[in-house]
Amino acid sequence: VNDDVRRRLDDAGRRAVPEPDPAFVDALEARLRAVGASLPPDATRPPRRRGPATRWGMAGAGAVLAGLGLAVVLVSGLLWPRPAPGPGPELDEPVNVVVALADGTVLEDPDGLLLSEGAVVTVGAGGSARIGDTVLEPGDVVTVQDGRLEVEHASPVAVVPGATPTPTARPGESRRPGTPPPTDRPARTPSPTPRATPAPTPSPERTPAPTREPTPAPTPTDAPATAAPTPTPTPAILRPRLRARLIDGPRIAVTWTETWRARSYVLIVTVSRSGPAADPLYPLAPGSRVVGEFATPPERPLRFRVPDGIAEVRVMVVALRGDGSVLRRSRIVTITIPPPGDATGDPGASPSPGTSPGPTPSPTPTPTPAPRPPPPGPRLRPPGPDLAGPLVGAAAGVGSGPMVDEPQTATAAAATRSAAREDRPEATRSIEGIADVFRSHGYIAERSLATTVFLALELGRPLLLEGEAGVGKTELAKVLATSLGTRLIRLQCYEGLDVNTAVYEWNYPRQMLEIRLLEARGEIAKATAHDIFGPEFLLKRPLLQALEDDAGTAPVLLIDEIDRADEEFEAYLLEILSDFQVTVPEIGTIRAVRPPRVILTSNRTREVHDALKRRCLYHWIDYPTAAKEYEIVSTRVPDAPHQLAREVVAFVHRLRTADLTKVPGVAETLDWAGALLSLGATELEPDLVDETLGVVLKYEEDIRQVRGATTRQYLAEAGAGG
Amino acid sequence: VQVDGRADADGDERALVELARADPAAFAELYRRYLPRVHAFAYRRTGVIEVAEDITSAAFERALRNLDAFAWRPGGFGPWLFRIVANELADHYRRTGRAASPRTAGAAVRLQAAAPRDPADEVGERAAVAELLAAMDRLSPRYQRALELRYLAGLTPDEAATALGTSKATMAVVVHRATRALRRALAEEPRP
């Protein structure tokens, strides 16, 4: 049974594979040599795979901290009281140690811990660790050597405190779980030399000490520094190592490492107000926004304020080649923002740290990576990439977004609505008027339909039309637009229709072009998100067009075949249809000046949701009576002889009672009459009918069933009836 | 002759490993010897050059750092190295959660399409392979590893079994079950 799967696997295994890029091969080899050189020679390399007792013996080399198979070591800030004179900070100070165990227990020793020469800190799987500015990940090994911290990273990916880290601890080096926390370690000395306040921390630079330079820039004590770029001699061949974490404010501190061959880096963020945020995507997808483009990783963490109401933020860095193509993407870091209750805002704190002018201009002023919250309201299950989050009203609250409007109030909407009534041509202000105007445009409406249309106009409610295919649902919208002397904006629904196609999309190529221009002008550093997320970069899709239409009269918005769209989209429509506004997080709320007249059609291939129906007036358009249809034919195909028109209508009506796969609609009747007319027919002949049945019936079985004897029979019946 | 050649190659490789243990610089020879195969394996599994390069880098670096832990086995260095690659792949998918996110998979496909060095293979074939790989993502890590090592790594059945850390017979059973699971995964809709 599995043969086909095996064959496919075999094929996949034999697939041609591109040669590795020679530049990559060389660079990796150089990298491996560097790594090899950093490893101690065999004789002195710490023995691996020994029994636990022996491993404990390693403590002899100095103080061995942590380990803790499943624990995290957090040696929090306050290390290195002064900028080191030499290549790095000296570690003869007691360090305030905080150990967070995997089970969430946090142990802190206020007196600090002395990291003596030769001390080894191994972070076990299960969490992350921090020593001052140095963020450690599971598997990282830190050694105190020559009075400085030597950090050896095990994993190429960043782990954010709080996120679930991937256990990557290397075998011989992690301690067994249950190891007593560092506070119990013998290494700990109750601060014998209480040297100055531990306030200023050295530059965020870290890792290979050899390259570290003293950077006197103080780090705020309230924000226990994030990891900073790792200026390794050989830049990471791997992806940019992204670190992002929550600091108070709430703000997010972001930094990443240099990546080999990268010419620039794009920092991308998505946010969500409820539930998980979407993954940032590059090239940009709606929902992902560029916070900035950088020539090099920032020297100190970039800080961004998180607006109120954001539940989750995801961050990703994309390293680009010189030509702008993607070189590497970092992993995506997810940060959950605690509810406002816990996050005691510190408005004052924000300026303190980030403002120190670093060599790399930091886009700190950027009003937070504004939420380009993936759409949908809380009641919606996040359907797809783009329908997931509250789109409408999402931006309200993006405090810093200067262009955000206050949500429109219901009364205002009502006022707009009644004002819109005055816009209507006189003729459409009565039921009879509508029927007449429609007739003059070739649309014969039953009185009930004219009434519904009138009410829809009067009440400013959307109109939901259902009926068999070809009864004139779509046509009604066109005629309505013509009658009102306004524009018809049509949104054809289909499965998989999403916000991109229906509402708006960012003009990505244009944005990239703008970035290039800014770069060329040397203004990229000053650029803010608003520079590339302005209205001019917005591609307006039908729904947005309908809201924005400023042609003087409200347009008619036809949402055709809503039953073919996904239910998620339907739910999204609810939002638009109730408020007639759309929120583009980067820009603000776009509200209809004149709410469009909305017509929805459905062929009832599935039931339209009640919630949507409730917001609409409803009308079922049935096949017209023979008399009505005759009127329609003579209106739309005025040249058709009466005899022909009557016979065509009678025949089609007879067909509708037959057991066919698909019975003809009014559209088919009109087509047929037109076709017969162009053939010069004046009345129906059996042979003529057989030859032209393809105009009326669209299924081979139907045609075969009707052609010949049946045609004659129907003609006879129709003739008798007419 | 074959047997002798094989033995020679093995002996040669064993010497290389010993050498590299004492002097990491000697690892370069092993690296050059295995790079194309490792890279091809990672590419076949991920279908994205960038990711393949990441995996390749990480695997070699891990191998170098853990060379001490390598105990010589018949079959040589290869199976051990490929086991590391398979672990890196598993880590990769666990990290990215790609299995749960068709969106990222879509992005990967787009990136791949944009990659200038992408081989000019036929679009349909690529889609079929992408579908297969996406279905593999949804299997358990053990099944993934079994299928990867058996079909995508270019190893002989013996080597694949060694790399998986099982006997050849067990390997066959695991591969059989994994294939069945893959068949089911292919039949079902990807999770939204």
Interface residues (C-beta under 8 A of the other chain):
Chain A: V1 N2 V5 R6 R8 L9 D10 D11 A12 G13 R15 A16 V17 P18 E19 P20 D21 F24 V25 L28 E29 R31 L32 R33 V35 G36 A37 L39 P41 D42 R45 P47 R48 R49 P156 V157 T166 T168 R170 P171 G172 I237 L238 R239 A278 D279 L281 Y282 P283 S325 V326 L327 R328 R329 R331 I332 P383 G384 P385
Chain B: R21 A22 D23 P24 A25 F27 A28 Y31 R32 L35 P36 H39 A40 Y43 R44 I49 E50 E53 D54 T56 S57 A58 F60 E61 L64 R65 N66 D68 A69 D91 R94 R95 T96 S101 R103 T104 A107 R110 L111 A114 A115 P116 R117 D118 P119 D121 E125 A128 V129 L132 L133 L147 R150 Y151 L152 A153 G154 H176 T179 R180 L182 R183 L186 P192
